[in-house]
Amino acid sequence: MGTERQENRLRSVWRPIWDDMPARVVFVRSKSPAGMEPRLAKEATSLARAGYEVHAILWDRTRSFPAREIRDGIWIHRYRLAAPEGTPGLARRLPRWQWFVLRKAARLRPDVIHAVDLDTAWASRAAARITGARLVYDVFDFYADMITADVPLKLRERLAAAERRMIERADLVIVPDLRRQAQFRGARPQKIVEIMNVPEDRPLPTKPDPEFTVFYGGMIAKDRGLLDLLAACESTGARLIVAGHGPDEAALLPHLESSPASMFLGTVPYDEVLRRTAASHVVAALYDPNVPNNRFAAPNKVFEAMMCAKPVITSDGIAIADLVRSVGCGVVVPYGDRAALQRALEQLMLSPAECDRLGARGRAAFESGYQWKSMEMRLVGAYGTLLGPRAPAGSGPSSIG
């Protein structure tokens, strides 16, 4: 009761004129690819549709977008500080990013601060305490397990401990797969809800590329099997199209850009990702299971392939492989086994009918529940439970753990 009275007292100081206004939600994310990444855009747009006033504080590390804009009803505030991916310079800039978030979030006086991943945690929690806002912690990736760089074990342990504290202190924790709770290592969230990273259904062109095409859209990182995929495409005559950005561009792009079998697009808008998915013959989602975070990977590219009725090639030993097997919408191969990957690709190239069968199973599973419409209802319901009377009419409540 004491904490609740304190929060109400803070709210009365900070929001003297807002009680009759829509509840305000502020998302915080330290990235801004293509302006706003798809998962964040889906969540923010869903809440805006439900009647919330939604803002997003993003870090534009390439200074490619305006400092402020309104996109699909979302008020976007960008911190435009250049920061190269995968370098020590990025870590050195984190305090400046955190300070920007703290000032901006406090000035916006939100009802909810929706923080994504650990590099937003300190500033988001501080701003929530200052303003009396509810705190939502959205685990896109568990930070200590995500880092592939060779960092000291003590630093990795400190990051894991910090994330566990954030998980326990947040009013609501969101995960894309409940199996990620294994990464919490004993931390007990007050409330938790699973919001899967599935796409919003939409019509897309159905005419495939004239050449047999494999599409990969995602992080340009060494743990995504891109060189194995390139070798398999070179051996089979398939065409590889790659879109995205990431920490290992310097090591991987020379191979991708010099091979006649591949085409690198860089970072592209989400609509183009979906068009490329729909025009491809196979979608690749390879993850090295030796990276702890990858074992819990449930990438949106697999669900996008299901939406577009395209078969998937993925790696054994990760969470999404279980779904691909159970649905029967693709092929699972051991990560790093180039011969197995080449055989799987050859079999799909030689059997268009099998590609169609795998794709049709994926589409049927997508329609049965692996689409954003189901997740939107879950997200809005969780927010309704969290805010109670401050939530827009008709937005909840929800049954959350």
Phi, psi and omega per residue, in radians:
M1 nan -0.697 -3.139
G2 -1.056 -0.756 3.130
T3 -1.107 -0.718 -3.129
E4 -1.119 -0.734 3.126
R5 -1.123 -0.685 3.120
Q6 -1.089 -0.771 3.127
E7 -1.090 -0.724 3.128
N8 -1.119 -0.662 3.137
R9 -1.144 -0.750 3.089
L10 -1.070 -0.742 -3.130
R11 -1.099 -0.661 -3.120
S12 -1.170 -0.510 3.104
V13 -1.287 -0.759 -2.996
W14 -1.517 -0.405 -3.043
R15 -2.221 1.063 -3.079
P16 -1.211 -0.325 -3.062
I17 -2.112 0.147 -2.963
W18 -1.814 -0.032 -3.016
D19 -1.076 -0.455 3.130
D20 -1.731 0.177 3.134
M21 -1.740 2.825 3.096
P22 -1.030 2.552 3.061
A23 -1.036 2.368 -3.041
R24 -1.805 2.271 3.115
V25 -2.036 2.328 3.088
V26 -2.078 1.978 3.016
F27 -1.439 2.545 3.084
V28 -2.300 2.147 -3.113
R29 -2.523 2.344 -3.047
S30 -1.508 0.317 3.092
K31 -2.370 2.816 3.097
S32 -2.604 0.842 -3.120
P33 -1.126 2.350 -3.124
A34 0.968 0.480 3.125
G35 1.641 -0.814 3.069
M36 -2.865 2.241 -3.056
E37 -1.261 2.699 -2.968
P38 -1.023 -0.797 -3.087
R39 -1.081 -0.795 3.126
L40 -1.094 -0.740 -3.136
A41 -1.092 -0.691 3.125
K42 -1.104 -0.828 -3.121
E43 -1.099 -0.806 -3.105
A44 -1.129 -0.758 -3.133
T45 -1.147 -0.658 3.114
S46 -1.078 -0.741 3.130
L47 -1.213 -0.638 3.079
A48 -1.109 -0.713 3.098
R49 -1.100 -0.531 -3.114
A50 -1.394 -0.088 3.068
G51 1.928 0.071 3.090
Y52 -1.443 2.671 2.925
E53 -1.576 2.070 -2.940
V54 -2.035 2.281 3.052
H55 -2.119 2.740 3.068
A56 -2.407 2.180 3.048
I57 -1.760 2.044 -3.027
L58 -2.204 2.703 3.053
W59 -1.810 1.943 3.104
D60 -1.564 1.620 -3.012
R61 -1.321 -0.247 3.125
T62 -1.890 0.028 -3.128
R63 0.917 0.795 -3.066
S64 -1.770 -0.122 -3.017
F65 -2.337 2.798 -3.110
P66 -1.140 2.697 -3.139
A67 -1.119 -0.568 3.133
R68 -2.439 2.423 3.018
E69 -2.819 2.846 3.016
I70 -1.957 2.133 -3.102
R71 -2.242 2.064 3.127
D72 0.919 0.680 3.101
G73 1.442 0.068 -3.136
I74 -1.802 2.247 3.074
W75 -1.464 2.016 -3.036
I76 -1.878 2.295 3.103
H77 -2.142 2.010 -3.062
R78 -1.909 2.428 2.984
Y79 -1.611 1.903 -2.980
R80 -1.705 1.322 3.101
L81 -2.129 2.102 -3.121
A82 -1.108 2.362 -3.132
A83 -2.675 1.920 -3.097
P84 -1.191 2.449 3.132
E85 -1.155 2.464 2.955
G86 1.166 0.496 3.134
T87 -2.247 2.767 3.081
P88 -1.030 -0.443 3.132
G89 -1.066 -0.525 3.109
L90 -1.142 -0.806 3.141
A91 -1.082 -0.667 -3.132
R92 -1.147 -0.422 -3.122
R93 -1.553 -0.163 -3.088
L94 -1.005 -0.724 3.116
P95 -1.045 -0.638 3.119
R96 -1.171 -0.682 3.078
W97 -1.099 -0.778 -3.129
Q98 -1.083 -0.709 3.134
W99 -1.140 -0.701 3.078
F100 -1.052 -0.799 -3.139
V101 -1.055 -0.807 -3.104
L102 -1.033 -0.832 -3.117
R103 -1.156 -0.798 -3.074
K104 -1.174 -0.796 -3.113
A105 -1.121 -0.701 3.131
A106 -1.124 -0.678 3.135
R107 -1.189 -0.531 -3.130
L108 -1.308 -0.314 3.067
R109 0.905 1.085 -3.032
P110 -1.443 2.852 2.921
D111 -1.450 -0.562 -3.130
V112 -2.399 2.357 2.934
I113 -1.891 2.137 -3.063
H114 -1.889 1.657 -3.047
A115 -1.610 2.357 3.138
V116 -1.939 2.021 3.038
D117 1.200 2.900 -2.894
L118 -1.165 -0.502 -3.090
D119 -1.297 0.082 2.979
T120 -1.992 -0.044 -2.889
A121 -1.174 -0.882 -3.030
W122 -1.051 -0.899 -3.086
A123 -1.157 -0.669 -3.133
S124 -1.141 -0.758 -3.139
R125 -1.173 -0.702 3.108
A126 -1.100 -0.761 3.127
A127 -1.131 -0.651 3.106
A128 -1.115 -0.687 3.120
R129 -1.190 -0.673 3.141
I130 -1.139 -0.755 -3.016
T131 -1.645 -0.217 -3.060
G132 1.368 0.278 -3.123
A133 -1.321 2.678 2.955
R134 -1.251 2.624 -3.080
L135 -2.056 2.105 3.042
V136 -1.874 2.296 3.106
Y137 -2.017 2.043 -3.034
D138 -1.857 1.954 -3.063
V139 -1.579 1.585 2.992
F140 -1.222 -0.774 3.099
D141 -2.531 2.451 3.064
F142 -1.366 2.037 -2.840
Y143 -1.029 -0.876 -3.055
A144 -1.095 -0.568 -3.137
D145 -1.494 -0.257 -3.085
M146 -1.429 -0.570 -3.014
I147 -1.171 2.151 3.132
T148 -1.701 -0.217 3.128
A149 -1.186 2.757 -3.134
D150 -1.429 1.546 -3.131
V151 -1.875 2.686 3.139
P152 -1.005 2.522 -3.126
L153 -1.037 -0.665 -3.129
K154 -1.103 -0.673 3.106
L155 -1.141 -0.747 3.112
R156 -1.063 -0.718 3.128
E157 -1.150 -0.666 3.114
R158 -1.150 -0.704 3.094
L159 -1.098 -0.749 3.124
A160 -1.098 -0.724 3.128
A161 -1.136 -0.697 3.118
A162 -1.116 -0.699 -3.140
E163 -1.207 -0.643 3.086
R164 -1.095 -0.681 3.089
R165 -1.099 -0.728 3.124
M166 -1.107 -0.719 3.140
I167 -1.069 -0.691 -3.113
E168 -1.341 -0.493 -3.060
R169 -1.572 -0.339 3.132
A170 -1.199 2.597 3.094
D171 -1.282 -0.488 3.120
L172 -2.602 2.355 3.067
V173 -1.982 2.360 3.110
I174 -2.006 2.327 3.060
V175 -2.274 2.619 3.107
P176 -1.373 -0.247 -3.136
D177 -2.720 2.196 -3.088
L178 -1.091 -0.325 3.087
R179 -1.131 -0.310 3.088
R180 -1.129 -0.257 3.105
Q181 -1.053 -0.373 3.060
A182 -1.077 -0.469 3.114
Q183 -1.347 -0.261 -3.096
F184 -1.252 -0.376 3.054
R185 0.901 0.913 3.060
G186 1.688 -0.266 3.099
A187 -1.152 2.387 -3.091
R188 -2.036 1.847 3.112
P189 -1.187 2.627 3.086
Q190 -1.131 -0.767 3.063
K191 -2.505 2.555 3.132
I192 -2.470 2.500 3.101
V193 -2.450 2.494 3.096
E194 -1.635 2.060 3.042
I195 -2.076 1.745 -3.061
M196 -1.230 2.601 -3.091
N197 -1.519 1.211 -3.084
V198 -1.903 2.690 -3.066
P199 -1.468 2.886 3.029
E200 -1.561 2.191 -3.044
D201 -1.081 2.448 3.141
R202 -2.759 2.670 3.089
P203 -1.264 2.432 3.133
L204 -2.400 2.687 3.100
P205 -1.055 2.445 -3.042
T206 -1.819 -0.083 -3.115
K207 -1.318 2.074 -3.110
P208 -1.347 2.840 3.028
D209 -1.046 2.589 -3.136
P210 -1.141 -0.594 3.064
E211 -1.559 2.671 3.064
F212 -1.182 2.057 -2.952
T213 -2.094 2.344 3.001
V214 -1.872 2.245 -3.118
F215 -1.978 2.336 2.997
Y216 -2.212 2.159 3.050
G217 -2.200 2.024 -3.117
G218 2.915 -2.754 -3.100
M219 -1.174 2.398 3.023
I220 -1.577 1.580 -3.025
A221 -2.462 2.677 -3.066
K222 -1.176 -0.362 -3.097
D223 -1.588 0.260 -3.132
R224 -1.895 0.197 3.019
G225 1.149 0.460 -3.040
L226 -1.213 -0.654 3.130
L227 -1.234 -0.613 3.043
D228 -1.127 -0.733 3.137
L229 -1.133 -0.732 3.100
L230 -1.073 -0.761 3.139
A231 -1.103 -0.685 3.129
A232 -1.161 -0.692 3.120
C233 -1.202 -0.677 3.097
E234 -1.112 -0.638 -3.107
S235 -1.299 -0.574 -3.044
T236 -1.700 -0.254 -3.083
G237 1.541 0.122 3.079
A238 -1.318 2.761 3.104
R239 -1.774 2.289 -3.141
L240 -1.880 2.191 3.055
I241 -2.023 2.217 -3.077
V242 -2.127 2.325 3.062
A243 -2.292 2.505 3.073
G244 2.456 -2.962 3.112
H245 -2.599 2.937 3.119
G246 2.965 -3.140 -2.983
P247 -1.273 -0.306 -3.042
D248 -1.950 0.521 -3.139
E249 -1.073 -0.698 -3.100
A250 -1.053 -0.609 -3.114
A251 -1.467 -0.568 -2.980
L252 -1.730 -0.585 -3.046
L253 -1.102 -0.633 3.090
P254 -0.980 -0.638 3.102
H255 -1.254 -0.789 -3.083
L256 -1.188 -0.660 -3.050
E257 -1.454 -0.329 -3.117
S258 -1.661 -0.223 -3.095
S259 -1.468 2.328 3.074
P260 -1.192 -0.229 -3.121
A261 -1.487 -0.169 -3.009
S262 -2.246 2.793 3.039
M263 -2.396 2.211 3.133
F264 -1.807 2.202 -3.061
L265 -1.723 -0.302 -3.011
G266 1.348 -2.804 3.114
T267 -1.363 2.219 -3.099
V268 -2.222 2.758 3.084
P269 -1.062 2.700 -3.087
Y270 -1.061 -0.629 3.119
D271 -1.041 -0.647 3.111
E272 -1.246 -0.621 3.048
V273 -0.981 -0.785 -3.132
L274 -1.186 -0.675 3.100
R275 -1.115 -0.722 3.113
R276 -1.152 -0.669 3.084
T277 -1.069 -0.821 -3.110
A278 -1.148 -0.523 -3.104
A279 -1.523 -0.197 -3.096
S280 -1.425 3.031 3.050
H281 -1.803 -0.527 -3.130
V282 -2.504 2.519 3.051
V283 -1.955 2.294 -3.118
A284 -1.726 2.388 3.091
A285 -2.506 1.275 -3.097
L286 -1.695 2.296 -3.135
Y287 -2.394 2.348 3.115
D288 -1.303 1.978 -3.109
P289 -1.231 -0.162 3.059
N290 -1.251 -0.309 2.997
V291 -1.479 2.019 -3.003
P292 -0.916 -0.713 -3.107
N293 -1.115 -0.561 -3.103
N294 -1.161 -0.451 -3.129
R295 -1.093 -0.384 -3.140
F296 -1.825 0.232 -3.066
A297 -1.112 2.286 3.018
A298 -2.312 1.200 -2.927
P299 -1.201 2.493 -3.141
N300 -1.114 -0.413 -3.126
K301 -1.093 -0.525 3.096
V302 -1.212 -0.756 3.137
F303 -1.221 -0.568 3.048
E304 -1.148 -0.683 3.062
A305 -1.093 -0.730 3.091
M306 -1.057 -0.767 3.121
M307 -1.035 -0.687 -3.087
C308 -1.565 0.094 3.136
A309 1.025 0.796 3.107
K310 -2.002 2.430 3.091
P311 -1.229 2.729 -3.079
V312 -2.060 2.491 2.892
I313 -1.958 2.106 -3.120
T314 -2.350 3.091 -3.020
S315 -1.719 2.573 3.022
D316 -1.262 2.667 3.057
G317 1.532 0.140 3.075
I318 -2.158 2.805 -2.997
A319 -1.060 -0.689 -3.047
I320 -1.189 -0.386 3.104
A321 -1.094 -0.607 3.111
D322 -1.093 -0.714 3.124
L323 -1.175 -0.764 -3.133
V324 -1.048 -0.716 3.107
R325 -1.163 -0.827 -3.054
S326 -1.162 -0.643 3.126
V327 -1.386 -0.553 -3.065
G328 1.343 0.705 -3.051
C329 -1.922 0.267 3.139
G330 -3.141 -2.840 -3.066
V331 -2.152 2.393 3.117
V332 -1.936 2.238 -3.125
V333 -2.240 2.698 3.059
P334 -1.141 2.351 3.136
Y335 -1.124 2.336 3.101
G336 1.513 -0.076 3.134
D337 -1.587 1.621 -3.053
R338 -1.134 -0.622 3.138
A339 -1.129 -0.754 3.128
A340 -1.151 -0.676 3.124
L341 -1.149 -0.730 3.121
Q342 -1.112 -0.749 3.122
R343 -1.087 -0.744 3.141
A344 -1.087 -0.722 -3.137
L345 -1.187 -0.719 3.117
E346 -1.071 -0.752 -3.135
Q347 -1.081 -0.687 3.125
L348 -1.229 -0.673 3.130
M349 -1.124 -0.628 -3.080
L350 -1.478 -0.130 -3.086
S351 -2.342 1.403 3.076
P352 -1.006 -0.573 3.140
A353 -1.132 -0.682 3.104
E354 -1.162 -0.696 3.054
C355 -1.002 -0.770 -3.141
D356 -1.116 -0.706 -3.138
R357 -1.140 -0.788 3.122
L358 -1.087 -0.773 3.126
G359 -1.096 -0.689 -3.135
A360 -1.147 -0.662 3.094
R361 -1.133 -0.704 3.107
G362 -1.113 -0.730 3.132
R363 -1.125 -0.711 3.126
A364 -1.098 -0.710 3.112
A365 -1.181 -0.680 3.092
F366 -1.018 -0.818 -3.114
E367 -1.166 -0.432 -3.092
S368 -1.407 -0.166 3.107
G369 2.791 -0.203 -3.123
Y370 -1.566 0.910 3.121
Q371 -2.402 2.824 -2.961
W372 -1.151 -0.473 3.141
K373 -0.941 -0.751 3.119
S374 -1.180 -0.709 -3.122
M375 -1.237 -0.589 3.116
E376 -1.066 -0.772 3.114
M377 -1.065 -0.679 -3.138
R378 -1.182 -0.756 -3.134
L379 -1.136 -0.845 -3.117
V380 -1.121 -0.665 3.091
G381 -1.119 -0.699 3.115
A382 -1.121 -0.702 3.080
Y383 -1.140 -0.673 3.102
G384 -1.062 -0.724 3.086
T385 -1.136 -0.693 -3.086
L386 -1.161 -0.738 -3.019
L387 -1.681 -0.343 3.128
G388 1.052 -2.198 -3.067
P389 -1.088 -0.396 -3.138
R390 -1.340 -0.252 -3.136
A391 -1.255 2.588 3.061
P392 -1.009 2.619 3.139
A393 -1.000 2.339 3.070
G394 1.451 0.183 -3.064
S395 -1.694 0.025 -3.114
G396 -3.121 -2.922 0.040
P397 -1.498 -3.135 -3.118
S398 -2.289 2.761 3.025
S399 -1.575 1.870 3.123
I400 -2.173 2.659 -3.070
G401 -1.304 nan nan
